[in-house]
Amino acid sequence: MNVGGYDLPDELYYHAEHTWVKKEDDGNVRVGMNQMWASTAGDITYIDLPFEGDEVKQGDTCGKLQSAKWIAKLIAPISGEIIKVNEELEDDSTKINSDPYGEGWILIIKPSNLDAELGTLKQGDKVAPWMEAEIKKSEELKK
């Protein structure tokens, strides 16, 4: 789906803080930042990744991203254990900007409460109204 010029793949679930979740075949979830966030942040110059083995709770800060414009918190969209981080981002964090849903993924979580927490994320027909409101907020902040 495309909303306001931003690509939002239908198979993903979206957290209010612009992280996305993709269910993997092995029961784990892949996490990254959505295209709107990646576009408005500017080129990511640094990422502070969490450690593999860390436990995270949905809504908690689990890392930081820095661009020329700002420093942002990486918010865990799902609770569980971080089982893998994308170490390639330490050498080239701009992959988050250029390919947010592919090579720019950030971490993989072994979820502890997936079904209940997916229900709190935006998916399907909830995505477009949410993104339209986010775009409007962003435009108002620029004024």
C-alpha positions in Angstrom: 0.0 0.0 0.0 1.1 3.5 -0.6 0.0 6.4 1.6 1.1 9.9 0.9 4.0 8.7 -1.2 5.2 6.3 1.5 5.4 2.5 0.8 3.8 0.4 3.6 4.0 -3.3 2.7 0.7 -5.0 3.5 2.3 -8.0 5.2 3.8 -5.8 7.9 2.5 -4.6 11.2 3.3 -1.0 12.3 3.9 0.4 15.7 2.9 4.0 16.6 6.7 4.9 16.8 7.2 3.9 13.2 8.8 0.5 13.7 7.5 -2.4 11.6 7.2 -6.1 12.4 7.4 -8.9 9.9 6.4 -12.4 11.0 9.1 -14.9 9.9 8.4 -18.6 9.0 10.3 -19.7 12.1 8.0 -17.9 14.5 10.4 -15.0 15.1 9.8 -11.4 13.9 12.0 -9.0 12.0 11.9 -5.3 13.0 12.9 -2.1 11.2 11.8 1.5 10.7 9.1 2.4 8.2 9.8 4.4 5.0 8.2 7.6 6.4 10.5 7.6 9.4 13.5 6.8 7.2 12.6 9.6 4.7 12.0 12.3 7.3 15.0 11.5 9.5 17.5 12.1 6.8 20.6 9.9 6.3 21.2 7.8 9.4 24.8 8.4 10.5 24.9 6.2 13.6 23.0 3.4 15.2 23.3 2.1 18.7 22.1 -1.5 18.5 20.9 -3.6 21.4 22.7 -6.8 22.4 21.7 -10.2 21.2 20.2 -12.0 24.2 18.6 -8.8 25.6 15.0 -9.0 26.7 12.7 -6.2 25.5 9.1 -5.2 26.3 6.8 -3.7 23.8 7.1 0.1 23.8 10.5 0.2 25.5 13.6 1.8 24.1 16.0 -0.8 22.8 18.5 1.3 20.8 19.2 4.7 19.3 19.4 6.1 15.8 21.1 9.3 14.8 20.9 11.5 11.7 22.1 15.0 11.0 18.6 16.1 12.0 18.0 14.3 15.2 18.6 11.5 17.7 15.7 9.0 17.9 14.9 6.1 20.1 14.4 2.7 18.6 11.2 1.4 20.2 10.5 -2.3 20.5 7.2 -3.1 18.8 7.0 -6.6 20.3 8.2 -8.1 23.6 10.7 -10.9 23.6 14.4 -11.8 23.3 16.6 -10.1 20.7 18.2 -13.1 18.9 19.9 -11.2 16.1 20.9 -7.6 15.2 21.8 -6.4 11.7 25.5 -5.8 12.3 25.9 -4.5 8.7 24.2 -1.3 9.9 27.2 -0.5 12.0 29.2 -0.1 8.8 26.5 1.5 6.7 23.5 2.7 8.7 22.1 4.5 5.6 20.7 1.1 4.5 17.8 2.1 6.8 17.1 5.0 4.5 17.7 3.3 1.2 16.0 -0.1 1.9 14.0 0.2 5.1 12.1 -3.1 4.5 15.0 -5.1 3.1 18.7 -4.7 3.9 17.8 -1.9 6.4 16.1 -4.3 8.9 17.4 -3.7 12.4 16.8 -6.7 14.6 15.1 -10.1 15.0 13.1 -10.9 18.1 11.9 -14.2 19.5 8.5 -13.0 20.7 7.1 -13.8 24.1 3.5 -12.6 23.5 3.1 -12.3 19.8 -0.6 -12.8 19.2 -1.7 -10.4 21.9 0.8 -7.7 20.9 0.2 -7.9 17.2 -3.4 -6.8 18.0 -2.1 -3.5 19.3 -0.2 -2.7 16.1 -1.6 -1.2 12.9 -2.3 -3.6 10.1 -4.7 -3.9 7.1 -7.3 -1.2 7.0 -5.9 0.6 10.1 -2.6 1.5 8.4 -3.8 4.2 5.9 -5.8 6.4 8.5 -2.8 6.2 10.9 -0.3 7.1 8.3 -2.4 10.0 7.0 -2.6 11.4 10.5 1.2 11.0 11.0 1.8 12.8 7.7 -0.5 15.6 8.8 1.4 15.9 12.2 4.7 16.0 10.4 3.5 18.8 8.0 2.2 20.8 11.0 5.6 20.5 12.7 7.3 22.0 9.7 5.2 25.2 9.9 
